[in-house]
Amino acid sequence: MFCCSCGWMSLVWLYLLYKLIDLLIRIPKRSSPSSVVNNILITGCDMGFGRITALRLDRKGFNVYAACLTEQGKSDLEKASSSGRINAFLMDVRDTKSIEKAYAHVKKSLPKGVGLWGVVNNAGIMQRRLGPTEWLCREDYELCCDVNVFGMAEVTRIFLPLLKITKGRIVNTASVAGRIGFPGSAAYVASKYAVEGFSETLRPELVIFGIKVHIIEPGFHATNLLDLNKMKAGSSECWEKLSDELKEEYPRDYHNTTLELIQDLVDKLASSNLDDVVDCYEHALLSYFPRGRYMPGKDAKMLWWPLSRVPEWVVDWFFNRDPKRPIPKSCRS
């Protein structure tokens, strides 16, 4: 009995020692550019995480290639740059020709034989219409996946030659929605699970080239992406187009209550601290020993990650535990 206890204690101490070493080796990171660790491409720089990351790395002296979707976003970013060194340009990740044009622009801007140290696939969109999966159509999935999945994959494929030169890093933005399915957001969740799968496949393929792949899984953050007013309007439009049969199954009170509960959840959990996500981007790019996965946000670490590790019936209970939750008409007692 004594030997058994000693064995378990030894394992506990070894685990704690491992965690301490793991924590310590992650701390050192590059604070300034070098001949190799210098040029970084970031997509989705019009606003939010992409814009903040671009400006932060610019202040640190890195050459930032900032892909924006709109002329306004490009102009605003250039004006906000303290050094005037940000190379902002237009790129639509939904359009392969647009990505190829951006690649030619970046390659031409780089000195001969110099590549990109990092590609941050930050561009993404939220589901336009919230509601039960029965409400959604093919277009809802295509809209999410076109940016969140296909755009990310195309940017990675096209810019990969420049990463091979430096043996650089790819940072893909997933979500806690890539670990656990949120009712009412099947299209967005599906796209983020796809980001996880793509990144998991890419990592062992590229490690032989010396390229590292990292996944960022943010919790709820109060960015322009999380525009509930637009999603509410889209959901209302969606409900109006339902068949009479589905409107009877999901009456308007179901729709209104769903939106109220989502609003309440976002109000309670959405963090206004966008820097914690940007910190993860920076660490993944500049740390000597980066992590494979990052989960910024207290809700991600303390709620969604634990919930993703428990049996499915616990998750089902969690999402249906609120007595105010809407219930389809045929399921009401």
Order of alpha helices (4+ residues) and beta strands (2+ residues): alpha-beta-alpha-beta-alpha-beta-alpha-beta-alpha-alpha-beta-alpha-beta-alpha-alpha-alpha-alpha-beta-alpha-alpha
